[in-house]
Amino acid sequence: MGCAASRRRAGLREAADAAEALAGKVHALEEEVMAQSRETAALRKTLAAERRRRQELEMMRLLSKEEFRMKAEQETRDVAVDKWKQLYLAIKAELDALILRAKQGNGMWVAAAEEAAAARWKAELRAKEAAEKALRARWEAAVESLRAQLAAAKAQAAEQEREIDILRQSLRILTAKLKSRVPLRRHLRC
């Protein structure tokens, strides 16, 4: 019996040692899982920070695009303003020169040249108005012709539609007569 008890004690010791070993492994695995969960949490924080950084960069890129567009619009406005200023200055210089020539007495020669130019322009205007009037008359004649053709096509379509309706009615009448005769023939055969 001593042997059996010692064997049992040895078996219990081995089981206790195995349980301790398993408890140690479980504890080690729990620590490993905790470490991995800490690493996962740290990676998630890093990922979230990276996402925020990317969003901020995207916002900055969009803002820089908007600023670029605004600068381009401003440059376009500046160019247009400069052109208008140059045009204004050119007109002003020309008017000043005309006023100066008129005061100096060269106005008579300028007036004659201007009258000749005005007469030339009036003749060109009359020619263009006559050409426009002729073109307008041709255009109106073409429009009237097209309207007449359209009215004729509509009348023809209405006539065809009326004829089709008459044919349909005739067909209905004929089929109705045929249907009324068919049952009589069947009755006679039987």
C-alpha positions as CSV (number, residue, x, y, z in Angstrom):
1,M,0.0,0.0,0.0
2,G,2.9,2.3,0.6
3,C,3.8,1.9,-3.0
4,A,0.4,2.8,-4.2
5,A,0.3,5.9,-2.0
6,S,3.7,7.0,-3.1
7,R,2.6,6.4,-6.7
8,R,-0.5,8.4,-6.1
9,R,1.6,11.2,-4.4
10,A,4.0,11.1,-7.3
11,G,1.0,11.3,-9.8
12,L,-0.5,14.2,-7.8
13,R,2.9,15.9,-7.8
14,E,3.2,15.4,-11.5
15,A,-0.4,16.7,-12.0
16,A,0.4,19.7,-9.8
17,D,3.6,20.3,-11.7
18,A,1.8,20.0,-15.0
19,A,-1.0,22.3,-13.7
20,E,1.7,24.8,-12.6
21,A,3.3,24.5,-16.0
22,L,0.0,25.0,-17.8
23,A,-0.8,27.9,-15.5
24,G,2.5,29.4,-16.4
25,K,1.9,28.9,-20.1
26,V,-1.6,30.4,-19.7
27,H,-0.1,33.3,-17.8
28,A,2.5,33.7,-20.6
29,L,-0.1,33.5,-23.3
30,E,-2.3,36.0,-21.5
31,E,0.6,38.4,-21.3
32,E,1.4,37.8,-24.9
33,V,-2.3,38.5,-25.8
34,M,-2.2,41.7,-23.6
35,A,1.0,42.8,-25.4
36,Q,-0.5,42.2,-28.8
37,S,-3.7,44.1,-27.8
38,R,-1.5,47.0,-26.6
39,E,0.3,46.8,-30.0
40,T,-3.0,46.7,-31.8
41,A,-4.3,49.7,-29.9
42,A,-1.0,51.6,-30.6
43,L,-1.3,50.7,-34.3
44,R,-4.9,51.9,-34.3
45,K,-3.9,55.2,-32.7
46,T,-1.1,55.5,-35.3
47,L,-3.5,54.7,-38.1
48,A,-6.0,57.2,-36.8
49,A,-3.3,59.8,-36.6
50,E,-2.2,59.0,-40.1
51,R,-5.8,59.3,-41.4
52,R,-6.1,62.7,-39.7
53,R,-2.8,63.8,-41.2
54,R,-3.9,62.7,-44.6
55,Q,-7.2,64.6,-44.2
56,E,-5.4,67.7,-43.1
57,L,-3.0,67.4,-46.1
58,E,-6.0,66.9,-48.5
59,M,-7.7,70.0,-47.0
60,M,-4.5,72.0,-47.4
61,R,-4.2,70.8,-51.0
62,L,-7.8,71.8,-51.7
63,L,-7.2,75.2,-50.1
64,S,-4.1,75.6,-52.2
65,K,-6.1,74.8,-55.3
66,E,-8.7,77.4,-54.4
67,E,-5.9,80.0,-53.6
68,F,-4.3,79.2,-57.0
69,R,-7.7,79.7,-58.8
70,M,-8.3,82.9,-56.9
71,K,-4.8,84.2,-57.9
72,A,-5.4,83.2,-61.5
73,E,-8.7,85.1,-61.5
74,Q,-7.0,88.1,-59.9
75,E,-4.2,88.0,-62.6
76,T,-6.9,87.9,-65.3
77,R,-8.7,90.9,-63.8
78,D,-5.4,92.8,-63.5
79,V,-4.6,92.1,-67.2
80,A,-8.1,93.3,-68.2
81,V,-7.8,96.4,-66.1
82,D,-4.4,97.2,-67.6
83,K,-5.8,96.8,-71.2
84,W,-8.7,99.1,-70.3
85,K,-6.3,101.7,-68.8
86,Q,-4.2,101.5,-72.0
87,L,-7.3,102.0,-74.2
88,Y,-8.5,104.9,-72.0
89,L,-5.1,106.6,-72.3
90,A,-5.0,106.0,-76.1
91,I,-8.4,107.6,-76.5
92,K,-7.6,110.4,-74.2
93,A,-4.4,111.1,-76.2
94,E,-6.2,111.1,-79.5
95,L,-8.9,113.4,-78.2
96,D,-6.3,115.8,-76.8
97,A,-4.5,115.8,-80.2
98,L,-7.8,116.5,-82.0
99,I,-8.7,119.3,-79.5
100,L,-5.2,120.8,-80.0
101,R,-5.4,120.6,-83.8
102,A,-8.9,122.2,-83.7
103,K,-7.5,125.1,-81.6
104,Q,-4.5,125.6,-83.9
105,G,-6.6,126.0,-87.0
106,N,-6.0,122.6,-88.7
107,G,-9.6,121.8,-87.9
108,M,-10.9,122.7,-91.4
109,W,-8.7,120.1,-93.1
110,V,-9.6,117.5,-90.4
111,A,-13.3,118.3,-90.8
112,A,-13.1,117.8,-94.6
113,A,-11.4,114.5,-94.1
114,E,-13.9,113.4,-91.5
115,E,-16.8,114.4,-93.8
116,A,-15.3,112.4,-96.6
117,A,-14.9,109.4,-94.3
118,A,-18.4,109.9,-93.0
119,A,-19.8,110.0,-96.5
120,R,-17.9,106.8,-97.4
121,W,-19.2,105.1,-94.2
122,K,-22.8,106.2,-95.0
123,A,-22.5,104.7,-98.5
124,E,-21.2,101.5,-97.1
125,L,-24.0,101.5,-94.5
126,R,-26.6,102.0,-97.2
127,A,-25.2,99.2,-99.3
128,K,-25.2,96.9,-96.3
129,E,-28.7,97.8,-95.4
130,A,-29.9,97.1,-99.0
131,A,-28.1,93.7,-99.0
132,E,-29.7,93.0,-95.6
133,K,-33.2,94.0,-96.9
134,A,-32.8,91.7,-99.9
135,L,-31.6,88.9,-97.8
136,R,-34.5,89.4,-95.4
137,A,-36.9,89.4,-98.3
138,R,-35.5,86.1,-99.6
139,W,-35.6,84.6,-96.1
140,E,-39.2,85.7,-95.6
141,A,-40.1,84.2,-99.0
142,A,-38.4,80.9,-98.0
143,V,-40.2,80.9,-94.7
144,E,-43.6,81.5,-96.4
145,S,-42.8,78.7,-98.9
146,L,-41.9,76.3,-96.0
147,R,-45.1,77.3,-94.2
148,A,-47.2,76.5,-97.3
149,Q,-45.4,73.2,-97.7
150,L,-46.0,72.4,-94.0
151,A,-49.7,73.3,-94.3
152,A,-50.0,71.1,-97.5
153,A,-48.3,68.2,-95.7
154,K,-50.6,68.6,-92.7
155,A,-53.7,68.6,-95.0
156,Q,-52.4,65.5,-96.8
157,A,-51.8,63.8,-93.5
158,A,-55.3,64.7,-92.3
159,E,-56.7,63.4,-95.6
160,Q,-54.8,60.1,-95.2
161,E,-55.9,59.8,-91.6
162,R,-59.5,60.2,-92.7
163,E,-59.2,57.6,-95.4
164,I,-57.6,55.2,-92.9
165,D,-60.5,55.7,-90.5
166,I,-63.0,55.1,-93.3
167,L,-61.1,51.9,-94.2
168,R,-61.1,50.7,-90.6
169,Q,-64.8,51.3,-90.2
170,S,-65.4,49.4,-93.5
171,L,-63.3,46.5,-92.2
172,R,-65.2,46.4,-88.9
173,I,-68.5,46.3,-90.8
174,L,-67.3,43.5,-93.0
175,T,-65.9,41.5,-90.2
176,A,-69.1,42.0,-88.2
177,K,-71.1,40.7,-91.2
178,L,-68.8,37.7,-91.6
179,K,-69.1,36.8,-87.9
180,S,-72.9,37.0,-88.0
181,R,-72.9,34.5,-91.0
182,V,-70.4,32.0,-89.6
183,P,-72.6,30.8,-86.7
184,L,-75.5,30.2,-89.1
185,R,-73.4,27.9,-91.3
186,R,-72.2,25.9,-88.3
187,H,-75.8,25.5,-87.2
188,L,-76.8,24.3,-90.7
189,R,-74.1,21.7,-90.9
190,C,-75.0,20.1,-87.6
